[in-house]
Amino acid sequence: CNAARCVQTLPVRQLHLVPSCNVDAWNVVILFSVAEEPQDIYWLSQCLYLTAQYHRAAHAIRSRKLDKIYGACRYFAAQCHYAAKEYQQALDILDMQEPINKIIVEKNAKVDNKIKEASIDWGLSPAAIKSSICLLRGKIYDAMDNRPLATNSYREALKLDVCCFEAFDLLTSHHMLTAQEEKELLESLPFNKQCTEEECDLLYFLYKNKLKKYNKPSETVIPESIDGLQDNLDVVVSVAERNYYNCDFKTCYKLTSMVMNKDPYHAVLLPVHIGTLVELNKANGRN
């Protein structure tokens, strides 16, 4: 029995009792301490991270040098230091050179097989890991006020994995590109190489919807293949934004009010709804 699977099937996880999971995870790791499978340590560090024990989580990985062998562990160790606002240390982990011991490990067939099995068990493809590393590097540069390098990192994350929506969202919401650069980036993404036809339509629509809405905003047209998204709250908010920037405040107010009834804490909605209330002289939110 793999210790990681034991941790994942613990009943307390279904109730989100993370502190209890920490105790059980430690016990499982101790029980299987002879083998000390990398995947077990990885899931243990996840539990520690979820309880804001960032340094313990990073130490669990780095003390065993797993960050020098596994891309997922390297990313997660850096993520822990990023969460602790230790940006330079996080960057150093991401940018470290390939160690000699990794080359030795890769020559060992038995260990190499374990690495492949672990990658499958963790459900992380090499492209997804590389994309996540680029995304995290961009967030670190962003926190260090280095926007040019942050922009390049987000771009790279998207090209490695077009499903990395967070990278595209950060580029657009933080206004890191001009309207023309946003369009060029969207057209350059390798959707066809990484996605099915339906996935291409969906991602292209979602990304296009994020482009600068105040720069000659146009009507939102939902492709037939994904017309079920017309009632999606994020899509409705996007349509409301376009109406707002087109100065159609009445239509915008109608849409934002509908979303407010369903999700009053929608982060993107609130600024648009409040702005519309001001434009319509409804500062108190009443008709």
N, C-alpha and C positions, 0 to 999 in steps of 0.2 A: 504494500500500500504506500502510495506517495504521500509524504507529509503535507504537501501543498494542497492536495485534494482533500485531505482531512480537514484542513483549515477552511477550505472553501465550502465544505458541506456542514459546518457547524451550525446548529439551529439559531444561535444568537445572531448570526449575520442577517437573517431574515427580519429581525426586529431592529437592525441598525444599532445594536449594542456594541459599539466599537471598543470601549475599554475592556469588556468581557472577551472580545475577540483577541485583544492583545495578550491577555493571560493565556488563553487557549493556544494562541500561535506560539508563544514562548514554550509552553509545555510540549507542543508537538515537535518543535525544533530540538528540544532537549531529548525527547524520546528517540528522535532519529539523528542524534548528534554525531553518531559514528560516520554516517554517510554525509550529513550536512549538505543536502542537495541545494544548489544555487536557487532553484525555484522556491524552495521553502523560505530561504532568507529574503528573497524578493517579496514574497507575500507578507512576511513578517514586517518588513520595512514599510509596506503599504499601510498596514494597520497602525504602525507608529506615526506615520505621516498624517493619517486621518485624525489623530488626537493631538496634532500640532507638536509632536516630539520630533522636530525636524533633524536635530543633531544626532539623536539616537538612531533615527532611520538611516541617515547618511553613514553613520559609523558602522551600522550592521552590514552595510554593503562594502564600504571602503576598507574596513579592517580585514576583510576576507579577499580583498583585491578583485572583487567581482566586477567593479567598474572598469577594470582594465581588460576584461575578457568579453563581457556581454554588453552589447549596445544598449539594451533596455535598462540594465543596472547603471551604466554610465549616465544615461539620461536622467534616471530617477535620483541618483546621488546629487547631480547638479540641480535638479528641481527642488530638492530639500534645502540646499544652500540658497537658492533663489527665494524660496518661501521665507527663509530666515533673513532675507535682505543682505546676504553676503554675496554680492554680485560678482566681484572679481574672482572669488574662490569658485563660484559656479562656472564662470567662464573658463577658468583654468582647467576644470575637469572636462568640459566639453572639447577644449582645444588641445588636450594632451596628446602627445605622440603615441603611435602604436608601440606598445612595450615589447621587449624581446621575449618575455615569457608567453605572450600571446602567440607568437610565431611557433614557439616550442609546443604549446598546447595544441595548436592546429595540426602539428605533425603527428600527434598522438591520435590514432584512429578511434580508440575507445572514448576518449574525452571529446573528440570531434563529434562523435555520434550523439553524445549527451547534449552537446550544444545545439545540434539540430533538433533533437527531441524537445529540449527546453523551449526553443523558439516556437515550435508548433504548439506546445502546451500553453505558452503564454499568449498565444493568439496574436503575435506581433510580427508583421512582415518586415524584412530589412528596409524596404522603402518607407514604411510607416515610421520606423524608428529613426531613420535619417531625417525624415521630414519633421518629426517631433523635436529632434535635436536642433534643427535649423530654426524652428518656431521658438523654442526656448532661448536660443542664442539671440534671436531678434528681440524678445521680451527683456532680456538682460540689457542689451544695448539701449533699448527704449528707456529702461529704468536709469541708465547711466547718461541719458540725454544725448546719445549718439544716434540721431535719427537716420543719417545716411546708411550706416551699417545695419541698423535695425530694418530699414526698408529692404535692403539687399537680402537679408536673412529671411524675411517674410516671403519675398519673391521666390527664393530658392526652395523654401518649404512647400510652396504651392506647386512648383514644377515637379518636385519629387513625389508629391501626393496631392492630386487636384481636389481630394475630399477634405483637405485641411482648411475647413471653413474659417476657423479662428484667424488664420494668417490673413485671409482676404478681408475679413471683418475688421481686423486691426489696421490694415492698410487704408481702408475706406473710411472707417469711423474716426481715425486719427488724422485724416486728411493728409496722408503722406505722399500722395500722388496727385498730379493734375488730372483733369477730366480726360484728356487725351491719353495720358499714361495709363489710366485705369482701363480704358477701352483696349489699348494695345496689349496690356497684360492679360485681359480676359480672352482676347483672340489668340494669344500665344500659348495658352494652357493646353496640354496634351490630353484633352478629354477622351478622344477616340481611342487612344492607346491604353488608357487606364480604366475606362468605364464601358458599360453596355450602352446601347442606344437610348434606352429609357433613362438611365442614370445621367447620360450626357444632357438630355433635355432638361432634367430636373436641376442639375448643378448649374447649367448655363443660365437657366431662368432665375435661380436664387441669387447667383452672382451678379447678373445683369441688373437685378432689382436693387442691388446695393450701390450701384454706380451713382455718381453725384446727381441728386434729384433736383437741385436748384439750378443746374446748368441746362436750360431749355428742357424742362421735364416733359416727358411724353406719357401717353396713356399706357397703363400696364396691360399687356396682352398675355394671357395664360395659354400655353400650348395645349392642344386637345389631349395629348397623351398624359398630361398631368392636371387636367381641369378640376380634379377633386381638391386642389389646393386653394380654390377661390374663397373658401370659408376659413382657411388657415389664418390665425390671428396675426402672425408675422407678415403675411402677405397683405392682409387688410390694413395693417399699420403702414406698410410701404405705400399702398395706394393712397392712404390718407396723407402721407408726407408729400406725395406728388401733387395732390390737390392743394395742400397748404402752400407749396412753393409756386403754384399756378394762381394763387390768391383766390381759390374757390373755397372760402372758409366755411360756407354752409355745408357743402358736401363733406368737407374734412371733419367738421364737428359731428355730423351724423355718423360717420364711420368711427371716430374716436370714442364717441359716447357708447356705441355698440360694444366696442372692445372693453371699455371701462366697466361695463356691466358684467363681463365675463372674466376679465383679468385686470383688476384695478391697480395692480402693482407691476404691470408690464413696463420694463425699464425704458424701452425706446418710445413707447406711447406717451408717457407723461409729459415730456417737454413739448411734443406736438399738440397734445390736448390743451395744455395750459396756454400755449401760444395762441391757439385758436380762440380760446375763451377771451383772451385779451383783445384780439382783433375784432371779435363780435360784441365787445363790451359786456361780457358775461363773466366778469372777474370772480363772482361768487358762485359760479357754476350753475346758476339757475336760468331758466328761460326768460 
